[in-house]
Amino acid sequence: MNTNGSYYELYRGSSIGMSLIDTLDDLVHSGRLEPQTAMRVIASFDKSITEVLADKVKARLNFKGHLDTYRFCDDVWTFLIKDVNFKLDNQSTVQADKIKIVSCNAKKPGDPQ
């Protein structure tokens, strides 16, 4: 979230977020949906996905890799990691050549630190 009370737009780049935006764009271009309504739907998506992931997802994983790059800008950490091995809850493993992790402050505006 940012300081004006809105939620991060981080999940808009996920496959479900991009599908939603593509669908809304098609509806707006066909005249079946007002642009302002589409923006409200996207803002609702930002809020809903953030809350659901925080409250409902309990899965955990461990990972090891080689930190290639990291940066901290506007209260957002970004890590680029190479040669990553993930160990999931069920003890299965997954490998990736490289991953990007983006970490944002989960505190809502006005919440105590």
Biopython code that builds the backbone (N, CA, C, O; Angstrom):
import numpy as np
from Bio.PDB.StructureBuilder import StructureBuilder

atoms = [
    (1, "MET", "N", (0.828, -1.182, 0.000)),
    (1, "MET", "CA", (0.000, 0.000, 0.000)),
    (1, "MET", "C", (0.866, 1.237, 0.000)),
    (1, "MET", "O", (2.008, 1.220, 0.460)),
    (2, "ASN", "N", (0.315, 2.290, -0.514)),
    (2, "ASN", "CA", (1.056, 3.532, -0.433)),
    (2, "ASN", "C", (0.375, 4.467, 0.548)),
    (2, "ASN", "O", (-0.647, 4.121, 1.141)),
    (3, "THR", "N", (0.934, 5.629, 0.715)),
    (3, "THR", "CA", (0.484, 6.509, 1.787)),
    (3, "THR", "C", (-0.862, 7.162, 1.543)),
    (3, "THR", "O", (-1.430, 7.730, 2.475)),
    (4, "ASN", "N", (-1.409, 7.108, 0.309)),
    (4, "ASN", "CA", (-2.702, 7.739, 0.091)),
    (4, "ASN", "C", (-3.866, 6.788, 0.369)),
    (4, "ASN", "O", (-5.010, 7.130, 0.072)),
    (5, "GLY", "N", (-3.607, 5.609, 0.928)),
    (5, "GLY", "CA", (-4.663, 4.696, 1.328)),
    (5, "GLY", "C", (-5.010, 3.668, 0.271)),
    (5, "GLY", "O", (-5.822, 2.782, 0.538)),
    (6, "SER", "N", (-4.434, 3.747, -0.910)),
    (6, "SER", "CA", (-4.708, 2.743, -1.925)),
    (6, "SER", "C", (-3.738, 1.572, -1.758)),
    (6, "SER", "O", (-2.747, 1.660, -1.033)),
    (7, "TYR", "N", (-4.048, 0.497, -2.437)),
    (7, "TYR", "CA", (-3.230, -0.708, -2.329)),
    (7, "TYR", "C", (-2.188, -0.738, -3.443)),
    (7, "TYR", "O", (-2.342, -0.081, -4.472)),
    (8, "TYR", "N", (-1.123, -1.512, -3.222)),
    (8, "TYR", "CA", (-0.106, -1.665, -4.250)),
    (8, "TYR", "C", (-0.724, -2.244, -5.514)),
    (8, "TYR", "O", (-1.665, -3.035, -5.448)),
    (9, "GLU", "N", (-0.203, -1.857, -6.637)),
    (9, "GLU", "CA", (-0.656, -2.360, -7.932)),
    (9, "GLU", "C", (0.193, -3.552, -8.369)),
    (9, "GLU", "O", (0.193, -3.930, -9.541)),
    (10, "LEU", "N", (0.897, -4.126, -7.438)),
    (10, "LEU", "CA", (1.867, -5.178, -7.698)),
    (10, "LEU", "C", (1.281, -6.387, -8.405)),
    (10, "LEU", "O", (1.922, -6.946, -9.295)),
    (11, "TYR", "N", (0.082, -6.803, -8.033)),
    (11, "TYR", "CA", (-0.493, -8.042, -8.554)),
    (11, "TYR", "C", (-1.176, -7.856, -9.896)),
    (11, "TYR", "O", (-1.670, -8.826, -10.471)),
    (12, "ARG", "N", (-1.215, -6.634, -10.407)),
    (12, "ARG", "CA", (-1.773, -6.408, -11.739)),
    (12, "ARG", "C", (-0.917, -7.071, -12.811)),
    (12, "ARG", "O", (-1.411, -7.375, -13.897)),
    (13, "GLY", "N", (0.351, -7.296, -12.520)),
    (13, "GLY", "CA", (1.251, -7.946, -13.468)),
    (13, "GLY", "C", (1.201, -9.460, -13.413)),
    (13, "GLY", "O", (1.864, -10.125, -14.209)),
    (14, "SER", "N", (0.422, -10.027, -12.479)),
    (14, "SER", "CA", (0.273, -11.479, -12.412)),
    (14, "SER", "C", (-0.627, -11.942, -13.553)),
    (14, "SER", "O", (-1.284, -11.122, -14.196)),
    (15, "SER", "N", (-0.662, -13.242, -13.807)),
    (15, "SER", "CA", (-1.485, -13.740, -14.915)),
    (15, "SER", "C", (-2.961, -13.422, -14.695)),
    (15, "SER", "O", (-3.654, -13.059, -15.646)),
    (16, "ILE", "N", (-3.457, -13.548, -13.470)),
    (16, "ILE", "CA", (-4.862, -13.235, -13.216)),
    (16, "ILE", "C", (-5.118, -11.733, -13.330)),
    (16, "ILE", "O", (-6.169, -11.322, -13.823)),
    (17, "GLY", "N", (-4.182, -10.922, -12.886)),
    (17, "GLY", "CA", (-4.325, -9.474, -12.998)),
    (17, "GLY", "C", (-4.308, -9.009, -14.445)),
    (17, "GLY", "O", (-5.106, -8.156, -14.835)),
    (18, "MET", "N", (-3.402, -9.566, -15.245)),
    (18, "MET", "CA", (-3.331, -9.196, -16.652)),
    (18, "MET", "C", (-4.580, -9.655, -17.406)),
    (18, "MET", "O", (-5.057, -8.956, -18.299)),
    (19, "SER", "N", (-5.107, -10.824, -17.051)),
    (19, "SER", "CA", (-6.345, -11.306, -17.685)),
    (19, "SER", "C", (-7.509, -10.390, -17.347)),
    (19, "SER", "O", (-8.319, -10.070, -18.217)),
    (20, "LEU", "N", (-7.601, -9.964, -16.092)),
    (20, "LEU", "CA", (-8.657, -9.046, -15.690)),
    (20, "LEU", "C", (-8.550, -7.730, -16.461)),
    (20, "LEU", "O", (-9.551, -7.232, -16.976)),
    (21, "ILE", "N", (-7.368, -7.178, -16.542)),
    (21, "ILE", "CA", (-7.170, -5.905, -17.236)),
    (21, "ILE", "C", (-7.493, -6.038, -18.724)),
    (21, "ILE", "O", (-8.116, -5.148, -19.303)),
    (22, "ASP", "N", (-7.074, -7.143, -19.347)),
    (22, "ASP", "CA", (-7.398, -7.366, -20.761)),
    (22, "ASP", "C", (-8.906, -7.448, -20.983)),
    (22, "ASP", "O", (-9.429, -6.874, -21.939)),
    (23, "THR", "N", (-9.601, -8.159, -20.102)),
    (23, "THR", "CA", (-11.051, -8.293, -20.213)),
    (23, "THR", "C", (-11.743, -6.955, -20.027)),
    (23, "THR", "O", (-12.639, -6.600, -20.793)),
    (24, "LEU", "N", (-11.324, -6.209, -19.002)),
    (24, "LEU", "CA", (-11.920, -4.891, -18.771)),
    (24, "LEU", "C", (-11.654, -3.958, -19.953)),
    (24, "LEU", "O", (-12.529, -3.189, -20.350)),
    (25, "ASP", "N", (-10.449, -4.030, -20.509)),
    (25, "ASP", "CA", (-10.103, -3.203, -21.664)),
    (25, "ASP", "C", (-11.007, -3.529, -22.854)),
    (25, "ASP", "O", (-11.476, -2.626, -23.546)),
    (26, "ASP", "N", (-11.248, -4.821, -23.087)),
    (26, "ASP", "CA", (-12.150, -5.227, -24.172)),
    (26, "ASP", "C", (-13.558, -4.690, -23.940)),
    (26, "ASP", "O", (-14.203, -4.210, -24.872)),
    (27, "LEU", "N", (-14.036, -4.770, -22.696)),
    (27, "LEU", "CA", (-15.378, -4.290, -22.373)),
    (27, "LEU", "C", (-15.486, -2.769, -22.550)),
    (27, "LEU", "O", (-16.502, -2.269, -23.034)),
    (28, "VAL", "N", (-14.459, -2.055, -22.163)),
    (28, "VAL", "CA", (-14.463, -0.596, -22.327)),
    (28, "VAL", "C", (-14.449, -0.235, -23.809)),
    (28, "VAL", "O", (-15.206, 0.631, -24.247)),
    (29, "HIS", "N", (-13.584, -0.902, -24.584)),
    (29, "HIS", "CA", (-13.480, -0.590, -26.017)),
    (29, "HIS", "C", (-14.741, -0.961, -26.797)),
    (29, "HIS", "O", (-15.040, -0.348, -27.822)),
    (30, "SER", "N", (-15.474, -1.954, -26.319)),
    (30, "SER", "CA", (-16.725, -2.332, -26.990)),
    (30, "SER", "C", (-17.904, -1.480, -26.526)),
    (30, "SER", "O", (-19.015, -1.623, -27.036)),
    (31, "GLY", "N", (-17.663, -0.595, -25.562)),
    (31, "GLY", "CA", (-18.706, 0.297, -25.082)),
    (31, "GLY", "C", (-19.646, -0.332, -24.069)),
    (31, "GLY", "O", (-20.673, 0.259, -23.737)),
    (32, "ARG", "N", (-19.319, -1.519, -23.568)),
    (32, "ARG", "CA", (-20.182, -2.212, -22.614)),
    (32, "ARG", "C", (-19.841, -1.887, -21.162)),
    (32, "ARG", "O", (-20.537, -2.328, -20.248)),
    (33, "LEU", "N", (-18.773, -1.116, -20.947)),
    (33, "LEU", "CA", (-18.355, -0.763, -19.592)),
    (33, "LEU", "C", (-17.732, 0.630, -19.628)),
    (33, "LEU", "O", (-16.967, 0.955, -20.536)),
    (34, "GLU", "N", (-18.062, 1.438, -18.642)),
    (34, "GLU", "CA", (-17.485, 2.778, -18.531)),
    (34, "GLU", "C", (-16.052, 2.675, -17.989)),
    (34, "GLU", "O", (-15.779, 1.827, -17.139)),
    (35, "PRO", "N", (-15.144, 3.517, -18.466)),
    (35, "PRO", "CA", (-13.765, 3.477, -17.966)),
    (35, "PRO", "C", (-13.663, 3.661, -16.446)),
    (35, "PRO", "O", (-12.812, 3.047, -15.803)),
    (36, "GLN", "N", (-14.529, 4.506, -15.873)),
    (36, "GLN", "CA", (-14.494, 4.728, -14.427)),
    (36, "GLN", "C", (-14.864, 3.447, -13.669)),
    (36, "GLN", "O", (-14.308, 3.164, -12.608)),
    (37, "THR", "N", (-15.795, 2.688, -14.215)),
    (37, "THR", "CA", (-16.188, 1.415, -13.588)),
    (37, "THR", "C", (-15.039, 0.420, -13.663)),
    (37, "THR", "O", (-14.773, -0.306, -12.705)),
    (38, "ALA", "N", (-14.366, 0.390, -14.796)),
    (38, "ALA", "CA", (-13.217, -0.503, -14.953)),
    (38, "ALA", "C", (-12.130, -0.156, -13.932)),
    (38, "ALA", "O", (-11.514, -1.053, -13.355)),
    (39, "MET", "N", (-11.894, 1.130, -13.708)),
    (39, "MET", "CA", (-10.885, 1.536, -12.733)),
    (39, "MET", "C", (-11.290, 1.125, -11.315)),
    (39, "MET", "O", (-10.436, 0.739, -10.517)),
    (40, "ARG", "N", (-12.586, 1.204, -10.997)),
    (40, "ARG", "CA", (-13.058, 0.765, -9.678)),
    (40, "ARG", "C", (-12.877, -0.742, -9.512)),
    (40, "ARG", "O", (-12.524, -1.212, -8.431)),
    (41, "VAL", "N", (-13.121, -1.501, -10.587)),
    (41, "VAL", "CA", (-12.922, -2.952, -10.538)),
    (41, "VAL", "C", (-11.447, -3.275, -10.296)),
    (41, "VAL", "O", (-11.127, -4.150, -9.491)),
    (42, "ILE", "N", (-10.562, -2.581, -10.978)),
    (42, "ILE", "CA", (-9.121, -2.815, -10.806)),
    (42, "ILE", "C", (-8.684, -2.452, -9.387)),
    (42, "ILE", "O", (-7.894, -3.176, -8.781)),
    (43, "ALA", "N", (-9.188, -1.338, -8.854)),
    (43, "ALA", "CA", (-8.857, -0.951, -7.477)),
    (43, "ALA", "C", (-9.380, -1.985, -6.491)),
    (43, "ALA", "O", (-8.718, -2.286, -5.497)),
    (44, "SER", "N", (-10.564, -2.532, -6.757)),
    (44, "SER", "CA", (-11.121, -3.584, -5.896)),
    (44, "SER", "C", (-10.266, -4.847, -5.978)),
    (44, "SER", "O", (-10.057, -5.520, -4.969)),
    (45, "PHE", "N", (-9.777, -5.168, -7.162)),
    (45, "PHE", "CA", (-8.873, -6.308, -7.337)),
    (45, "PHE", "C", (-7.606, -6.119, -6.511)),
    (45, "PHE", "O", (-7.172, -7.042, -5.821)),
    (46, "ASP", "N", (-7.004, -4.918, -6.577)),
    (46, "ASP", "CA", (-5.792, -4.635, -5.802)),
    (46, "ASP", "C", (-6.022, -4.908, -4.317)),
    (46, "ASP", "O", (-5.203, -5.552, -3.662)),
    (47, "LYS", "N", (-7.137, -4.416, -3.797)),
    (47, "LYS", "CA", (-7.466, -4.594, -2.375)),
    (47, "LYS", "C", (-7.740, -6.056, -2.056)),
    (47, "LYS", "O", (-7.205, -6.592, -1.086)),
    (48, "SER", "N", (-8.573, -6.704, -2.871)),
    (48, "SER", "CA", (-8.996, -8.081, -2.593)),
    (48, "SER", "C", (-7.843, -9.067, -2.640)),
    (48, "SER", "O", (-7.706, -9.904, -1.748)),
    (49, "ILE", "N", (-7.013, -8.980, -3.671)),
    (49, "ILE", "CA", (-5.926, -9.954, -3.780)),
    (49, "ILE", "C", (-4.911, -9.779, -2.661)),
    (49, "ILE", "O", (-4.362, -10.759, -2.157)),
    (50, "THR", "N", (-4.662, -8.536, -2.272)),
    (50, "THR", "CA", (-3.740, -8.281, -1.165)),
    (50, "THR", "C", (-4.272, -8.891, 0.130)),
    (50, "THR", "O", (-3.526, -9.539, 0.863)),
    (51, "GLU", "N", (-5.554, -8.687, 0.413)),
    (51, "GLU", "CA", (-6.149, -9.209, 1.649)),
    (51, "GLU", "C", (-6.244, -10.733, 1.633)),
    (51, "GLU", "O", (-5.960, -11.374, 2.645)),
    (52, "VAL", "N", (-6.638, -11.322, 0.508)),
    (52, "VAL", "CA", (-6.772, -12.782, 0.432)),
    (52, "VAL", "C", (-5.415, -13.454, 0.598)),
    (52, "VAL", "O", (-5.296, -14.429, 1.340)),
    (53, "LEU", "N", (-4.410, -12.955, -0.072)),
    (53, "LEU", "CA", (-3.089, -13.561, 0.057)),
    (53, "LEU", "C", (-2.559, -13.439, 1.483)),
    (53, "LEU", "O", (-1.895, -14.351, 1.976)),
    (54, "ALA", "N", (-2.845, -12.331, 2.144)),
    (54, "ALA", "CA", (-2.379, -12.142, 3.520)),
    (54, "ALA", "C", (-3.126, -13.032, 4.505)),
    (54, "ALA", "O", (-2.532, -13.530, 5.461)),
    (55, "ASP", "N", (-4.427, -13.239, 4.283)),
    (55, "ASP", "CA", (-5.262, -13.950, 5.258)),
    (55, "ASP", "C", (-5.409, -15.439, 4.992)),
    (55, "ASP", "O", (-5.528, -16.216, 5.940)),
    (56, "LYS", "N", (-5.407, -15.859, 3.743)),
    (56, "LYS", "CA", (-5.783, -17.240, 3.405)),
    (56, "LYS", "C", (-4.623, -18.155, 3.051)),
    (56, "LYS", "O", (-4.719, -19.366, 3.251)),
    (57, "VAL", "N", (-3.545, -17.617, 2.537)),
    (57, "VAL", "CA", (-2.439, -18.466, 2.094)),
    (57, "VAL", "C", (-1.545, -18.792, 3.285)),
    (57, "VAL", "O", (-0.974, -17.900, 3.912)),
    (58, "LYS", "N", (-1.435, -20.073, 3.583)),
    (58, "LYS", "CA", (-0.637, -20.516, 4.725)),
    (58, "LYS", "C", (0.571, -21.353, 4.303)),
    (58, "LYS", "O", (1.371, -21.748, 5.151)),
    (59, "ALA", "N", (0.713, -21.624, 3.016)),
    (59, "ALA", "CA", (1.826, -22.439, 2.529)),
    (59, "ALA", "C", (3.151, -21.710, 2.765)),
    (59, "ALA", "O", (3.220, -20.481, 2.750)),
    (60, "ARG", "N", (4.174, -22.492, 2.977)),
    (60, "ARG", "CA", (5.507, -21.937, 3.204)),
    (60, "ARG", "C", (6.491, -22.648, 2.300)),
    (60, "ARG", "O", (6.251, -23.767, 1.847)),
    (61, "LEU", "N", (7.596, -21.983, 2.048)),
    (61, "LEU", "CA", (8.681, -22.609, 1.307)),
    (61, "LEU", "C", (9.996, -22.007, 1.754)),
    (61, "LEU", "O", (10.044, -20.906, 2.303)),
    (62, "ASN", "N", (11.049, -22.743, 1.511)),
    (62, "ASN", "CA", (12.409, -22.257, 1.750)),
    (62, "ASN", "C", (13.111, -22.215, 0.404)),
    (62, "ASN", "O", (12.807, -23.006, -0.489)),
    (63, "PHE", "N", (14.040, -21.298, 0.264)),
    (63, "PHE", "CA", (14.801, -21.248, -0.976)),
    (63, "PHE", "C", (16.233, -20.840, -0.696)),
    (63, "PHE", "O", (16.535, -20.149, 0.277)),
    (64, "LYS", "N", (17.108, -21.295, -1.590)),
    (64, "LYS", "CA", (18.517, -20.919, -1.559)),
    (64, "LYS", "C", (18.925, -20.562, -2.966)),
    (64, "LYS", "O", (18.470, -21.167, -3.936)),
    (65, "GLY", "N", (19.790, -19.570, -3.064)),
    (65, "GLY", "CA", (20.284, -19.153, -4.366)),
    (65, "GLY", "C", (21.405, -18.154, -4.194)),
    (65, "GLY", "O", (21.883, -17.922, -3.084)),
    (66, "HIS", "N", (21.817, -17.568, -5.296)),
    (66, "HIS", "CA", (22.901, -16.594, -5.293)),
    (66, "HIS", "C", (22.314, -15.217, -5.580)),
    (66, "HIS", "O", (21.760, -14.974, -6.652)),
    (67, "LEU", "N", (22.446, -14.320, -4.603)),
    (67, "LEU", "CA", (21.927, -12.965, -4.751)),
    (67, "LEU", "C", (22.732, -12.228, -5.815)),
    (67, "LEU", "O", (23.941, -12.042, -5.674)),
    (68, "ASP", "N", (22.055, -11.813, -6.871)),
    (68, "ASP", "CA", (22.708, -11.113, -7.973)),
    (68, "ASP", "C", (22.627, -9.606, -7.777)),
    (68, "ASP", "O", (23.638, -8.910, -7.876)),
    (69, "THR", "N", (21.417, -9.094, -7.497)),
    (69, "THR", "CA", (21.195, -7.658, -7.370)),
    (69, "THR", "C", (20.134, -7.406, -6.319)),
    (69, "THR", "O", (19.187, -8.182, -6.187)),
    (70, "TYR", "N", (20.287, -6.329, -5.574)),
    (70, "TYR", "CA", (19.219, -5.910, -4.674)),
    (70, "TYR", "C", (19.142, -4.390, -4.681)),
    (70, "TYR", "O", (20.134, -3.697, -4.904)),
    (71, "ARG", "N", (17.926, -3.891, -4.429)),
    (71, "ARG", "CA", (17.750, -2.433, -4.340)),
    (71, "ARG", "C", (16.581, -2.122, -3.420)),
    (71, "ARG", "O", (15.669, -2.929, -3.238)),
    (72, "PHE", "N", (16.637, -0.929, -2.847)),
    (72, "PHE", "CA", (15.579, -0.441, -1.969)),
    (72, "PHE", "C", (15.211, 0.956, -2.429)),
    (72, "PHE", "O", (16.038, 1.866, -2.389)),
    (73, "CYS", "N", (13.976, 1.128, -2.865)),
    (73, "CYS", "CA", (13.529, 2.418, -3.383)),
    (73, "CYS", "C", (12.052, 2.596, -3.050)),
    (73, "CYS", "O", (11.251, 1.695, -3.298)),
    (74, "ASP", "N", (11.685, 3.739, -2.495)),
    (74, "ASP", "CA", (10.285, 4.053, -2.167)),
    (74, "ASP", "C", (9.646, 2.971, -1.297)),
    (74, "ASP", "O", (8.517, 2.555, -1.555)),
    (75, "ASP", "N", (10.359, 2.517, -0.275)),
    (75, "ASP", "CA", (9.871, 1.496, 0.658)),
    (75, "ASP", "C", (9.582, 0.154, -0.007)),
    (75, "ASP", "O", (8.763, -0.615, 0.495)),
    (76, "VAL", "N", (10.240, -0.139, -1.131)),
    (76, "VAL", "CA", (10.072, -1.412, -1.826)),
    (76, "VAL", "C", (11.451, -2.032, -2.030)),
    (76, "VAL", "O", (12.349, -1.412, -2.600)),
    (77, "TRP", "N", (11.602, -3.276, -1.550)),
    (77, "TRP", "CA", (12.822, -4.040, -1.774)),
    (77, "TRP", "C", (12.636, -4.882, -3.033)),
    (77, "TRP", "O", (11.566, -5.451, -3.251)),
    (78, "THR", "N", (13.676, -4.959, -3.859)),
    (78, "THR", "CA", (13.689, -5.828, -5.031)),
    (78, "THR", "C", (14.965, -6.655, -4.978)),
    (78, "THR", "O", (16.064, -6.119, -4.830)),
    (79, "PHE", "N", (14.802, -7.979, -5.101)),
    (79, "PHE", "CA", (15.937, -8.900, -5.089)),
    (79, "PHE", "C", (15.923, -9.706, -6.380)),
    (79, "PHE", "O", (14.885, -10.245, -6.763)),
    (80, "LEU", "N", (17.067, -9.793, -7.056)),
    (80, "LEU", "CA", (17.237, -10.661, -8.206)),
    (80, "LEU", "C", (18.171, -11.784, -7.778)),
    (80, "LEU", "O", (19.309, -11.536, -7.380)),
    (81, "ILE", "N", (17.686, -13.022, -7.862)),
    (81, "ILE", "CA", (18.419, -14.173, -7.348)),
    (81, "ILE", "C", (18.600, -15.180, -8.475)),
    (81, "ILE", "O", (17.668, -15.451, -9.232)),
    (82, "LYS", "N", (19.807, -15.734, -8.581)),
    (82, "LYS", "CA", (20.124, -16.718, -9.628)),
    (82, "LYS", "C", (20.323, -18.100, -9.017)),
    (82, "LYS", "O", (20.624, -18.235, -7.831)),
    (83, "ASP", "N", (20.149, -19.122, -9.848)),
    (83, "ASP", "CA", (20.366, -20.526, -9.466)),
    (83, "ASP", "C", (19.626, -20.860, -8.171)),
    (83, "ASP", "O", (20.242, -21.203, -7.162)),
    (84, "VAL", "N", (18.316, -20.756, -8.214)),
    (84, "VAL", "CA", (17.483, -20.872, -7.019)),
    (84, "VAL", "C", (16.920, -22.273, -6.885)),
    (84, "VAL", "O", (16.440, -22.857, -7.857)),
    (85, "ASN", "N", (16.982, -22.812, -5.667)),
    (85, "ASN", "CA", (16.348, -24.088, -5.314)),
    (85, "ASN", "C", (15.289, -23.816, -4.264)),
    (85, "ASN", "O", (15.578, -23.259, -3.205)),
    (86, "PHE", "N", (14.043, -24.218, -4.569)),
    (86, "PHE", "CA", (12.924, -24.052, -3.640)),
    (86, "PHE", "C", (12.616, -25.400, -3.006)),
    (86, "PHE", "O", (12.624, -26.428, -3.684)),
    (87, "LYS", "N", (12.344, -25.394, -1.705)),
    (87, "LYS", "CA", (11.882, -26.588, -1.010)),
    (87, "LYS", "C", (10.494, -26.271, -0.463)),
    (87, "LYS", "O", (10.344, -25.397, 0.390)),
    (88, "LEU", "N", (9.487, -26.976, -0.951)),
    (88, "LEU", "CA", (8.097, -26.701, -0.605)),
    (88, "LEU", "C", (7.689, -27.448, 0.664)),
    (88, "LEU", "O", (8.422, -28.303, 1.161)),
    (89, "ASP", "N", (6.491, -27.103, 1.184)),
    (89, "ASP", "CA", (5.952, -27.748, 2.384)),
    (89, "ASP", "C", (5.933, -29.268, 2.272)),
    (89, "ASP", "O", (6.236, -29.969, 3.238)),
    (90, "ASN", "N", (5.579, -29.774, 1.103)),
    (90, "ASN", "CA", (5.468, -31.228, 0.926)),
    (90, "ASN", "C", (6.819, -31.874, 0.630)),
    (90, "ASN", "O", (6.876, -33.032, 0.214)),
    (91, "GLN", "N", (7.882, -31.149, 0.839)),
    (91, "GLN", "CA", (9.265, -31.597, 0.684)),
    (91, "GLN", "C", (9.704, -31.766, -0.767)),
    (91, "GLN", "O", (10.823, -32.215, -1.012)),
    (92, "SER", "N", (8.858, -31.421, -1.734)),
    (92, "SER", "CA", (9.302, -31.462, -3.121)),
    (92, "SER", "C", (10.181, -30.239, -3.391)),
    (92, "SER", "O", (10.116, -29.243, -2.671)),
    (93, "THR", "N", (10.993, -30.331, -4.425)),
    (93, "THR", "CA", (11.892, -29.223, -4.747)),
    (93, "THR", "C", (11.637, -28.747, -6.170)),
    (93, "THR", "O", (11.212, -29.510, -7.037)),
    (94, "VAL", "N", (11.909, -27.469, -6.382)),
    (94, "VAL", "CA", (11.773, -26.836, -7.694)),
    (94, "VAL", "C", (13.011, -25.979, -7.899)),
    (94, "VAL", "O", (13.499, -25.345, -6.963)),
    (95, "GLN", "N", (13.514, -25.964, -9.120)),
    (95, "GLN", "CA", (14.686, -25.154, -9.440)),
    (95, "GLN", "C", (14.322, -24.088, -10.461)),
    (95, "GLN", "O", (13.442, -24.285, -11.299)),
    (96, "ALA", "N", (15.011, -22.958, -10.378)),
    (96, "ALA", "CA", (14.833, -21.877, -11.348)),
    (96, "ALA", "C", (16.183, -21.234, -11.630)),
    (96, "ALA", "O", (17.025, -21.129, -10.738)),
    (97, "ASP", "N", (16.386, -20.807, -12.861)),
    (97, "ASP", "CA", (17.633, -20.137, -13.225)),
    (97, "ASP", "C", (17.742, -18.778, -12.550)),
    (97, "ASP", "O", (18.802, -18.406, -12.047)),
    (98, "LYS", "N", (16.618, -18.029, -12.545)),
    (98, "LYS", "CA", (16.619, -16.731, -11.886)),
    (98, "LYS", "C", (15.197, -16.373, -11.478)),
    (98, "LYS", "O", (14.226, -16.787, -12.112)),
    (99, "ILE", "N", (15.097, -15.596, -10.405)),
    (99, "ILE", "CA", (13.802, -15.114, -9.924)),
    (99, "ILE", "C", (13.945, -13.662, -9.496)),
    (99, "ILE", "O", (15.047, -13.173, -9.246)),
    (100, "LYS", "N", (12.805, -12.986, -9.417)),
    (100, "LYS", "CA", (12.751, -11.619, -8.924)),
    (100, "LYS", "C", (11.755, -11.596, -7.774)),
    (100, "LYS", "O", (10.617, -12.042, -7.925)),
    (101, "ILE", "N", (12.176, -11.082, -6.631)),
    (101, "ILE", "CA", (11.306, -10.946, -5.473)),
    (101, "ILE", "C", (11.107, -9.467, -5.202)),
    (101, "ILE", "O", (12.073, -8.712, -5.088)),
    (102, "VAL", "N", (9.848, -9.055, -5.100)),
    (102, "VAL", "CA", (9.507, -7.674, -4.780)),
    (102, "VAL", "C", (8.784, -7.701, -3.440)),
    (102, "VAL", "O", (7.782, -8.399, -3.283)),
    (103, "SER", "N", (9.287, -6.947, -2.486)),
    (103, "SER", "CA", (8.745, -6.949, -1.132)),
    (103, "SER", "C", (8.319, -5.536, -0.744)),
    (103, "SER", "O", (9.105, -4.591, -0.806)),
    (104, "CYS", "N", (7.050, -5.416, -0.341)),
    (104, "CYS", "CA", (6.479, -4.119, 0.016)),
    (104, "CYS", "C", (6.002, -4.141, 1.457)),
    (104, "CYS", "O", (5.719, -5.205, 2.007)),
    (105, "ASN", "N", (5.914, -2.972, 2.067)),
    (105, "ASN", "CA", (5.429, -2.836, 3.432)),
    (105, "ASN", "C", (3.971, -3.271, 3.497)),
    (105, "ASN", "O", (3.150, -2.790, 2.716)),
    (106, "ALA", "N", (3.638, -4.171, 4.415)),
    (106, "ALA", "CA", (2.270, -4.683, 4.530)),
    (106, "ALA", "C", (1.389, -3.841, 5.444)),
    (106, "ALA", "O", (0.187, -4.091, 5.538)),
    (107, "LYS", "N", (1.958, -2.860, 6.112)),
    (107, "LYS", "CA", (1.179, -2.028, 7.039)),
    (107, "LYS", "C", (0.219, -1.120, 6.269)),
    (107, "LYS", "O", (0.599, -0.513, 5.268)),
    (108, "LYS", "N", (-0.999, -1.035, 6.733)),
    (108, "LYS", "CA", (-1.972, -0.124, 6.141)),
    (108, "LYS", "C", (-1.728, 1.268, 6.719)),
    (108, "LYS", "O", (-1.276, 1.396, 7.857)),
    (109, "PRO", "N", (-2.021, 2.304, 5.947)),
    (109, "PRO", "CA", (-1.869, 3.661, 6.491)),
    (109, "PRO", "C", (-2.692, 3.823, 7.764)),
    (109, "PRO", "O", (-3.857, 3.429, 7.809)),
    (110, "GLY", "N", (-2.100, 4.390, 8.773)),
    (110, "GLY", "CA", (-2.800, 4.602, 10.043)),
    (110, "GLY", "C", (-2.626, 3.451, 11.029)),
    (110, "GLY", "O", (-2.918, 3.615, 12.213)),
    (111, "ASP", "N", (-2.154, 2.280, 10.566)),
    (111, "ASP", "CA", (-1.897, 1.173, 11.482)),
    (111, "ASP", "C", (-0.689, 1.489, 12.344)),
    (111, "ASP", "O", (0.242, 2.150, 11.883)),
    (112, "PRO", "N", (-0.689, 1.027, 13.592)),
    (112, "PRO", "CA", (0.493, 1.251, 14.440)),
    (112, "PRO", "C", (1.699, 0.499, 13.877)),
    (112, "PRO", "O", (1.562, -0.574, 13.290)),
    (113, "GLN", "N", (2.855, 1.071, 14.066)),
    (113, "GLN", "CA", (4.081, 0.447, 13.579)),
    (113, "GLN", "C", (4.333, -0.759, 14.384)),
    (113, "GLN", "O", (5.321, -1.457, 14.156)),
]
sb = StructureBuilder()
sb.init_structure("model")
sb.init_model(0)
sb.init_chain("A")
sb.init_seg("    ")
for serial, (resi, resn, name, xyz) in enumerate(atoms, 1):
    if name == "N":
        sb.init_residue(resn, " ", resi, " ")
    sb.init_atom(name, np.array(xyz, "f"), 0.0, 1.0, " ", f" {name:<3s}", serial, name[0])
structure = sb.get_structure()
